[in-house]
Amino acid sequence: MTELHVVSHVNRHLYEGVLDEYFRLRHQIYVEERRWTELARPDGREIDQFDTPDTIYLMAMEGSRIVGSHRLVPTTGPTLMSDVFPQLALRGFVRSPFAYELSRVFVVRDRRGDQAAQPRVESVIMAGTMEFALIEGLSQFTIVMETWWVPRFQEIGWNPRPLGVAVDINGMSCIGVTINVSEKAWRETCRKRNVDRPVLVWNGLDAPILGRPQPAVLRAG
């Protein structure tokens, strides 16, 4: 069973080995597989300026194995969009304590598009991300993404809103978007992706962790 673990600076001591493997997987996927060679590091761990104590990681795990993940970076500080790809935000940057940037989304190679597993790893990540946002009282996500993601988000009810026009970046058509958080979007994601239960694991944490409203009672289906 795939579960999505919430990892912050508070409980990361419980995930030291997991985080080391996570950064090595990022190097494997983005440097070795996708050939983003500017991210290469001699120690084989892909870590950048946005991996800070304020970063939150949502780790899709099956037992002790990482099968997918992404990170959430507060938009009140430096972000991928504002500091690396400002050309994608012609309408301006989102700066709010209620908005986080999603980045470094991945599923390990042998679990991508796995039709045998229901729900699929990607589905657990997407449903769990909206679940996290609702529990934490967030209102919005921002994302720098390749344009082929847009219809996939639309299909699950996320309705991305462009912050500018698509730009070619190293041969990839990329766009900056915002996505509003809503219970409707969470329920639509669960319905479309066969997620019939909350998927978050708060190991060593008392939710919510961001000082937002008390956790909502979420029931998929």
N, C-alpha and C positions, 0 to 999 in steps of 0.2 A: 504494500500500500504506500502510495506517495503522499508525503506530508510536507508542508511548507514551514520551515523553522524560521522564526524571527531572531536575528542576531544583531545586537547593538553593543556599544562600548560597555554596557552594564553586565552582559552575560557572555561576552566573547571569550572569557577565560574557560568557559565550558566547551568551546568550539575551536581551540587552538589548532588541533590536528586537522579539523574540517576546513578551517580557513586557509591553512597552508596548502591543502589539496585544491581548494577553490581557486586560489591565485595561480596554481600550476595549471589547472584546467583552462583558466582564462588565457594563459600563455600558449597553451596547446591549440586552443580554438582560434584566437585572434592573430597570433604571430605565425604559428606553424601551418595552420589550416587555411586561414583567410589571407595570410601573407601581409598583415599590417606590420611590416618589419620595423617601423619606427618605434613600436612598442616593445621591441625585444630587450630582454635583460639577461645578463650573464647567469643569474641564479635561477632562470627558468620560471620566474614568478611575475605575472603581469600585474603591476601595481602602479597607479598614477596619482596625480595630485588631488584627485577626488575621493580617494580612499582615506578618509579622515576619521577621527573619533565620532564625528556627527553622522557618518554614513551608516545606514541600516541595510543589512543584507537579508534577503528572503531566499532561503536555501531549500530547494526541492530535494528531499532525501528519501531513500528507501533503506531503512535500517541505518547503517553508518555510511552508506554510499551517497555522494552527491550526484544527482542526475540532471540538475538544472539550477538556474539561479538568476537573480539580477540584484541591483543595488538601488537604493533611494538616497538622493542627495538633497539637502535643504536648499531651496532657491534663494534663501536669505544670504547665502554666501556664494563663492565661486561655483560655477556649473559648467558642464561641457558646452552648453549652448552659449552662455555669456562669454566664456573665456577662450573657447577654441573655435566655435562655429557661429559667431555673431551675425554672419551674413544670412542665417536662416531665420532671424527674428526681426523682420522689417517692421512689424507692429510693436516692437519693444519687448524687453525681457519681463518675464513674470518674477516678481519679488514679493513673496508672501510666506509667513510662517505656516500657512495652511496649504502650501503647494510644494511638492517634491518632484525632482527630476528623476526619471527612470533611465537606467543605462546598463550596459553590459549584460543584456538578456541573452541567455544561451540554454540549450538543451544538449546533453552529451550525444555524440554521434550515433550510438547504437539505440538511442531512445527517441530520435527525431521521427515524427510521423508514425510512431508505433501504434498501429491500429488494434493490436491485440490487447493493449492496456487501456482500460476504460475506468476513469478518465485518463487521457493522455497527460504526459508530464507538462506540456505547454498549457494545457487546460487548467491544471492545478495551479500553475504559476499565475495565470491571468485571473482566475477566480479568487485566489488567495490575496493577490495584490489589491483588488477592489475591496475584499473583506478587511484587509489591514487598514485601508484608507477610511472605511466607515467606522471601524472601532476607534481609530485615532482622531476622528473628527477632521480629516483632511477634506479639502474642497476640489483640488485639482492636481493633475500630473502634467509635467512637461516632458517631451521626449524628442531627441534627435534620432531620426530613423530613416531607413531606406523606404522609398515610396511604395514598394510592394507590400509593406505592412498595413497601409491605409485600408484596403478592402478587408483585410483580416480583422482589424479592429472594428470596422463598421459591421461586420457579420455578427459580432458578439455584443453589439449595442454600445460600443465605447464612443463612437462619433467624434473622431479627432478633428480639431479645428486648426487649420494652418496658421502659423505666425508669419508666413512669408511665402515665397515661391520655391519650387524644387530647384536645387543647385547640384551640379555635378561635382562630386568630391572624390578624387582618385578613382574615377570611372564608375562611381556609384551615384545614382539619383537619390538625393537626400532631402529631407524636409523637416522643419521644426513644427511641432504641434502642441496643443494643449488638449487635455481630456478631462471633462468634468466628472467628479465622483458622485455617484448616486446609488441608492438601493436598487433602483430599476436596472441600472447597468449591471450591478452584481447579480441580480436574479436572472437577467437575460444571459449573462455569461454562463451561469450555472446550468440554465436550461439548455442552451445551445451546445454546451461542452460536457454534458453528462456528469456534472459535479453535484452530488446529492447531499453534501454535508459541508460544514465549515472545515477548512483544511489547515489552519494555522496552529503551530506548536509554540508556546510561550515558555520555553524551558529557562527557568531561573528569572523570569520576568513577571511583573504584575501589570497586566494591560489595563489601561493604555499607558504607553511609555513616553508620550510626548506632551503630557500635561493637558490633554484635550478632554472632552466630555467622557463620562463613564461608558464602558463598552456597551454597544448595542447587542441585543439578542438576535442573532442571525440564524435563520433556518432556510436552507436551500430548498428548492422545489416549489 
